[in-house]
Amino acid sequence: MTVLYEINTLVWLGELSHRHGRPVTLGDVPGEVWDSVALPGVDTVWLMGVWERSPAGREIALRDPGLVASFRETLPDVTGADIAGSPYCVRDYVVDARLGGPDGLAAARAQLAARGVRLILDHVPNHVAPDHPWLTSHPDRLVQGTAGDLARAPADFLEAGAGAGAGIYARGRDPYFPPWPDVVQLNAFSDALREATVATLVSIGDQADGVRCDMAMLLMNDIFEKTWGDRAGPAPAEDFWPYVIPRVRARHPDLLFVAEAYWDREQLLQQQGFDHCYDKRLYDRLLHEDADSVRAHLGADPAHQRGLVRFLENHDEPRAAATLPGDRGRAAAVAVATLPGATLWHEGQFEGRRVRLPVFLRRRPQEPVDESLRDFYGRLLPTAAAVRRGDWRPVTPTGRPDDDTHRNLLAWTWTHADARHLVVVNHSDHQAQARLTLPWDDLGGRTCRATDLLTGAVYDRDGDELTDSGLFVSLDAWGCHVLEW
């Protein structure tokens, strides 16, 4: 099963350069660093932010008081040199020369491949930078405006280009928030844009093993029509991704497609060709809701769940060490690491970084390493790799009528021809206990031994009791077991 590791490429290379006392690009990252990236169980690295960033977009960001305030809040000693511009304000889909250019990326991909790890890169299908070449060469690929639009709603439109190539364009947006000030909206209904998207993704497929598509649901016909109405023209008969993905896969059959997706569009996007879609619902439920809510979410069709991406943080979300501190974060990490589907880890998560860095910045504040958390993740990753094999099945806890704490336990099993595992997580801030009916029918008549792969604790249990009454489990607040039988 896919295990992704996201790296903020610009920040990471900057810190490597400082550590080694020389400029480090993707083409000359030391081998021992790649060894440290190829963590146990990790099979895919996402190098976030490798494409050329927009100078025009950076200038717009520098004039935005809200963005500048966020930079100062994150990095009190921030300077202009620290502000690189947004990696999602793409000037062109060419690897930034400062990161090593296309040759550097090819070398990085080879280093990862030598360690059995795939490479995925970003694609931003909804918008481009205001100095992207398409604004002058292919304006039919964008949502355009008029001088009247610009006069009435200057926050929604911008003038870009020069001379005969100048034009007025809509700023990129989603339907629920104000427009992003530094990007220009692409037209998902444009045949020319769809063909260009195929070409762009084929080019990315020439350089990587997969692609993470930013805000993928914004291009779906019904959402795009809701956002742009008549301004985009009539909706095509075929939706955006069913048009694009098969044509890309004709050139790159094994290219991994990962969708950043919200608004319960995950299953539709899987049906439209994506291998994996963000599971934001699980993230929200682990942060804000009880075990019953999480359990209901995990009752979805297993095939759908295998296409989800489980995570506790990424560059868009707060750091898990800040939102899920201590044992609560460990319990949530055990859950996302041992569920079916893809798992996404974020560089810095294992060390307990608490400051979420705006993607515009090339430098982050220094933070102390949480050695106990790093040790925990050092045990969890190989454990999860051992557990997630075979058939996954949720287990419903039961309890006494006078004790409803069993409802706070989440449990599931993994059954393989040569391994059996049970995961139990107490998703609450107080002790919980329950009986768990195991799905294995050959336990009776012998002693069964369970070893907790996270702690090394060993438990011997009577097989007849397990068959007749189930396994009794009692866990402290935010406690968990990962048991190998």
C-alpha positions in Angstrom: 0.0 0.0 0.0 1.2 3.5 -0.9 3.1 5.4 1.9 3.9 9.0 0.9 6.5 11.2 2.5 6.1 14.9 1.7 9.2 17.1 1.6 9.2 20.9 1.2 12.0 20.8 -1.4 13.1 24.4 -1.2 13.4 24.4 2.6 14.9 21.0 2.7 17.7 21.8 0.3 18.3 25.1 2.1 18.9 23.3 5.3 21.1 20.7 3.7 23.2 23.5 2.1 23.6 25.1 5.5 24.5 21.8 7.1 27.1 20.8 4.5 28.5 24.3 4.0 27.9 24.4 0.3 25.0 24.8 -2.1 23.1 21.5 -2.3 20.7 20.9 -5.2 18.6 17.9 -6.1 21.4 16.6 -8.3 24.0 16.3 -5.5 22.1 15.4 -2.3 24.4 13.1 -0.3 23.6 9.4 -0.5 23.2 9.1 3.3 20.5 11.8 3.1 18.5 9.8 0.5 19.0 6.8 2.8 17.3 8.8 5.6 14.4 9.8 3.3 13.8 6.1 2.3 12.2 5.3 5.6 10.8 1.9 6.5 7.6 1.4 4.7 7.8 4.6 2.7 7.5 3.8 -1.0 6.8 7.2 -2.5 8.4 10.6 -1.9 6.5 13.8 -2.8 9.0 16.6 -3.6 6.7 19.5 -3.1 7.4 22.8 -4.9 10.0 21.9 -7.6 8.5 24.0 -10.5 9.5 27.5 -11.4 7.8 30.0 -9.1 6.5 33.3 -10.4 8.3 36.6 -9.8 5.1 38.4 -10.5 3.2 36.3 -8.0 5.9 36.9 -5.4 5.5 40.7 -5.9 1.8 40.4 -5.4 2.4 38.4 -2.2 4.8 41.0 -0.9 2.0 43.6 -1.3 -0.5 41.5 0.6 -0.7 42.7 4.3 -2.3 39.5 5.5 0.3 37.3 3.9 3.2 39.4 5.1 1.8 39.3 8.6 1.6 35.5 8.4 5.3 35.4 7.3 6.3 37.5 10.3 4.3 35.5 12.7 5.9 32.3 11.5 9.4 33.7 11.1 9.9 36.8 13.3 13.2 37.7 11.6 11.9 37.2 8.1 13.6 39.1 5.3 12.8 39.6 1.7 15.3 36.9 0.8 13.2 34.4 2.7 10.1 34.9 0.6 10.4 32.8 -2.5 6.8 33.0 -3.7 4.2 30.3 -3.7 5.0 26.9 -5.3 1.3 26.8 -6.3 1.8 30.0 -8.3 3.6 28.2 -11.2 5.4 30.3 -13.8 6.2 27.2 -15.8 6.3 23.4 -15.4 10.1 23.4 -15.5 12.2 22.4 -12.5 13.6 25.6 -10.9 17.3 26.0 -11.8 18.0 26.9 -8.2 16.9 23.4 -7.2 19.0 21.7 -9.8 16.9 22.0 -12.9 15.6 19.0 -14.9 19.0 17.2 -14.6 19.0 17.5 -10.9 15.5 16.1 -10.6 16.4 13.2 -12.9 19.4 12.4 -10.5 17.1 12.6 -7.5 14.6 10.3 -9.1 17.4 7.8 -9.9 18.6 8.0 -6.3 15.1 7.2 -5.0 14.5 4.4 -7.5 17.8 2.8 -6.4 16.2 2.6 -2.9 12.9 1.2 -4.2 11.1 4.6 -3.8 8.9 6.4 -6.3 8.8 10.1 -7.0 5.6 12.2 -7.3 5.4 15.9 -8.1 2.7 18.6 -8.0 0.3 19.7 -10.7 -2.0 22.7 -10.2 -4.8 22.2 -12.7 -7.0 25.2 -11.6 -4.7 28.2 -12.1 -1.4 29.5 -13.2 0.8 32.5 -12.4 0.0 35.9 -13.9 3.3 35.7 -15.9 2.7 32.2 -17.2 3.4 32.1 -21.0 -0.2 31.0 -21.7 -1.5 34.5 -20.8 0.0 35.9 -24.0 0.3 32.8 -26.2 -3.0 30.9 -25.3 -5.5 33.2 -23.6 -8.3 30.8 -24.7 -7.1 28.5 -22.0 -8.1 31.0 -19.2 -11.2 32.6 -17.8 -11.1 36.1 -19.2 -12.7 39.4 -18.1 -13.4 42.9 -19.4 -12.4 46.4 -18.4 -15.8 46.7 -16.8 -15.2 43.6 -14.7 -11.8 44.9 -13.5 -13.3 48.3 -12.6 -16.2 46.8 -10.7 -14.3 44.0 -8.9 -10.5 44.6 -8.8 -10.1 41.9 -6.2 -11.6 39.3 -8.6 -9.8 40.3 -11.8 -6.3 41.4 -12.9 -4.7 42.9 -15.9 -1.6 40.9 -17.1 0.7 40.9 -20.1 2.0 43.8 -22.1 1.2 45.5 -25.4 -0.8 43.4 -27.8 -0.6 40.5 -25.4 -2.2 42.4 -22.5 -5.5 41.1 -21.2 -7.9 41.0 -18.3 -8.3 37.7 -16.5 -10.2 36.2 -13.6 -8.1 35.5 -10.5 -8.1 31.8 -9.4 -10.6 30.8 -6.8 -12.8 28.1 -5.3 -16.5 28.9 -4.9 -16.4 29.3 -1.1 -13.6 31.8 -0.6 -12.4 35.1 -2.0 -10.0 34.8 -5.0 -6.3 34.0 -4.5 -4.6 37.3 -5.3 -1.5 35.9 -7.1 -3.0 33.4 -9.7 -5.1 33.4 -12.8 -8.0 31.1 -13.4 -7.8 28.3 -16.0 -10.9 27.4 -17.9 -11.8 23.8 -17.3 -14.4 23.9 -20.1 -11.9 24.9 -22.7 -10.9 22.2 -25.2 -7.6 23.9 -25.6 -7.0 23.8 -21.8 -7.9 20.2 -21.6 -5.4 19.3 -24.3 -2.7 21.4 -22.7 -3.4 19.7 -19.4 -2.8 16.3 -21.0 0.5 17.5 -22.5 1.6 19.0 -19.1 0.8 15.8 -17.2 2.5 13.7 -19.9 5.6 15.9 -19.4 5.4 15.4 -15.6 5.1 11.7 -16.2 8.3 11.8 -18.2 10.0 13.1 -15.0 8.2 11.3 -12.2 6.3 8.3 -11.2 3.2 10.1 -10.0 1.4 13.4 -9.7 -0.5 15.1 -6.8 -3.2 17.2 -8.3 -4.0 20.3 -6.3 -7.6 21.0 -5.5 -8.7 18.4 -8.1 -12.4 18.7 -7.5 -12.5 22.4 -8.7 -12.2 21.1 -12.3 -15.3 18.9 -12.1 -18.0 20.1 -14.4 -20.7 20.8 -11.8 -18.3 22.6 -9.4 -16.7 24.6 -12.2 -20.1 25.7 -13.5 -21.2 26.7 -10.1 -18.1 28.8 -9.6 -18.0 30.5 -13.1 -21.4 30.2 -14.7 -21.7 31.5 -18.2 -18.3 33.1 -18.1 -16.6 29.8 -18.8 -18.9 28.9 -21.7 -21.1 25.7 -21.9 -20.0 22.6 -19.9 -18.6 19.9 -22.1 -20.4 16.6 -22.2 -17.4 14.8 -20.7 -16.1 15.8 -17.3 -12.6 17.1 -17.0 -10.7 14.2 -15.4 -12.3 11.4 -17.4 -11.1 13.3 -20.5 -7.6 14.0 -19.1 -6.5 10.9 -17.2 -7.0 8.2 -19.8 -5.1 10.3 -22.4 -2.2 10.7 -20.0 -2.2 7.0 -19.1 -2.0 6.1 -22.7 1.6 7.4 -22.5 2.2 6.6 -18.8 0.0 3.6 -17.8 1.5 3.3 -14.3 1.5 7.0 -13.4 0.1 7.4 -9.9 -2.7 10.0 -9.7 -3.3 11.5 -6.2 -6.1 14.1 -5.7 -6.2 16.8 -3.1 -10.0 16.6 -2.7 -12.7 17.9 -0.3 -16.5 18.3 -0.1 -17.1 14.5 -0.2 -15.9 14.3 -3.8 -13.4 11.5 -3.1 -15.5 8.6 -4.4 -16.4 10.4 -7.6 -12.8 11.4 -8.3 -11.8 7.7 -7.8 -14.4 6.7 -10.3 -13.0 9.4 -12.7 -9.5 7.8 -12.6 -7.6 8.9 -9.5 -5.8 6.2 -7.5 -6.0 8.0 -4.2 -7.9 11.0 -2.8 -7.3 12.9 0.4 -9.4 11.6 3.4 -10.1 15.0 5.0 -13.2 13.6 6.7 -11.1 11.2 8.7 -8.6 13.9 9.6 -11.5 16.2 10.9 -13.1 13.3 12.8 -9.9 12.4 14.5 -9.4 16.0 15.6 -12.9 17.0 16.5 -15.2 14.0 16.9 -15.7 10.9 18.9 -14.9 7.2 18.2 -18.5 6.5 17.0 -18.0 9.1 14.3 -14.7 7.7 13.3 -16.1 4.1 13.3 -19.0 5.2 11.1 -16.5 6.7 8.6 -14.5 3.4 8.5 -17.7 1.5 7.6 -17.4 2.7 4.0 -16.8 0.2 1.2 -13.3 -1.3 1.6 -12.5 -0.7 -2.1 -13.3 3.0 -1.6 -11.1 3.1 1.5 -8.2 1.6 -0.3 -8.3 4.7 -2.5 -8.1 7.2 0.3 -5.0 9.1 1.7 -4.9 9.1 5.5 -2.9 11.9 7.1 -2.6 14.0 10.3 -0.8 16.9 8.7 0.5 18.2 5.4 1.6 21.7 4.2 -2.0 22.9 4.2 -2.9 21.8 7.7 -1.5 22.7 11.1 1.3 20.6 12.5 0.1 17.4 14.3 2.3 18.1 17.3 0.4 21.3 17.9 -3.2 20.0 17.2 -2.7 16.4 18.6 -0.1 16.6 21.3 1.3 13.8 23.4 -0.5 10.4 23.6 -3.5 11.7 21.6 -1.3 12.3 18.6 0.4 8.9 19.0 -3.0 7.2 19.0 -4.2 9.0 15.9 -0.9 8.1 14.2 -1.4 4.4 14.9 -4.8 4.7 13.4 -3.9 6.4 10.1 -0.8 4.2 9.8 -2.6 0.9 10.1 -5.8 1.6 8.1 -6.3 0.5 4.4 -5.4 3.1 1.8 -2.4 5.3 1.4 -0.7 7.0 4.3 0.8 10.5 4.0 3.6 11.6 6.4 5.0 15.2 6.3 8.7 16.0 6.8 9.2 17.3 10.3 6.2 15.4 11.7 8.3 12.7 13.2 10.5 15.2 15.0 7.5 17.0 16.5 7.7 20.3 14.6 4.8 22.6 15.7 5.1 25.6 13.4 3.2 25.4 10.1 5.3 27.1 7.5 3.6 29.2 4.8 4.6 27.7 1.5 5.9 31.1 0.3 9.0 30.8 2.6 12.3 29.2 1.9 13.4 29.1 5.6 11.7 27.9 8.7 12.3 28.6 12.4 14.5 26.3 14.4 12.6 23.9 16.7 13.9 21.4 19.2 13.5 17.7 18.3 11.1 15.7 20.3 13.2 12.6 20.7 10.5 10.5 22.3 8.2 11.2 19.4 10.9 10.4 16.9 11.5 7.1 18.7 7.8 6.4 18.5 7.6 7.0 14.8 10.8 5.0 14.4 8.9 2.0 15.8 5.5 2.8 14.1 6.6 2.9 10.5 8.1 -0.6 10.3 5.3 -1.9 12.4 2.7 -0.5 10.0 4.6 -1.9 7.0 4.4 -5.4 8.7 0.7 -5.1 9.6 -1.0 -3.8 6.5 -1.1 -7.0 4.5 -3.9 -9.2 3.5 -7.6 -8.8 4.4 -8.6 -5.8 6.6 -11.7 -6.0 8.7 -13.2 -3.6 11.3 -14.1 -5.1 14.7 -17.0 -3.8 16.8 -16.2 -3.5 20.5 -18.8 -4.7 23.0 -19.1 -4.1 26.7 -21.2 -4.5 29.8 -24.6 -2.6 30.1 -23.2 -0.6 33.0 -20.0 0.4 31.2 -20.2 2.2 27.8 -16.5 3.0 27.6 -16.2 0.3 25.0 -17.7 2.8 22.5 -14.4 4.8 22.7 -12.3 1.9 21.3 -11.5 1.6 17.6 -10.4 -1.8 16.4 -9.6 -3.7 13.2 -7.7 -6.8 12.1 -5.4 -7.6 9.2 -5.3 -11.3 8.1 -2.6 -12.6 5.8 -1.6 -16.2 4.9 1.4 -15.9 7.2 0.4 -13.2 9.7 -2.5 -12.0 11.9 -2.7 -8.6 13.5 -5.1 -6.7 15.7 -5.0 -2.9 16.2 -6.9 -1.3 19.1 -7.0 2.5 19.7 -8.6 4.3 22.6 -9.9 7.4 21.0 -10.8 9.2 24.3 -9.2 10.9 27.3 -10.2 8.3 29.8 -9.8 4.5 30.3 -11.9 2.3 28.1 -12.5 -1.5 28.1 -14.3 -3.9 25.8 -14.5 -7.4 24.4 -13.4 -7.9 20.8 -14.6 -10.8 18.7 -11.7 -11.9 16.5 -12.4 -13.1 13.0 -10.2 -16.2 13.3 -12.1 -19.5 13.8 -9.1 -21.8 14.7 -8.2 -20.3 18.1 -9.9 -22.9 20.3 -8.0 -25.6 22.1 -4.7 -23.9 22.5 -2.9 -21.0 24.1 -2.6 -17.9 21.8 0.2 -15.5 22.2 0.0 -11.8 21.2 3.0 -9.5 21.0 2.6 -5.7 20.9 4.8 -4.6 18.1 5.1 -1.1 19.6 6.1 -2.0 23.1 7.3 -5.6 23.0 4.8 -6.6 25.6 3.7 -10.3 25.4 0.2 -11.6 26.3 -0.9 -15.2 26.5 -4.6 -15.9 26.2 -6.7 -19.0 26.3 -8.0 -19.8 22.8 -11.3 -21.2 24.0 -12.0 -17.9 25.9 -11.1 -15.9 22.8 -13.5 -18.0 20.7 -16.4 -18.0 23.3 -16.2 -14.5 24.8 -13.7 -12.5 22.7 -10.5 -10.8 23.7 -10.8 -8.5 26.8 -8.9 -5.2 26.2 -8.4 -2.3 28.7 -6.6 0.8 27.6 -5.6 4.0 29.3 -6.6 7.3 27.8 -5.3 7.5 24.2 -3.7 4.1 24.6 -3.2 1.6 21.8 -2.2 -1.9 20.9 -0.7 -3.3 17.7 -0.8 -7.0 18.4 0.8 -9.7 16.3 -0.8 -13.1 17.0 
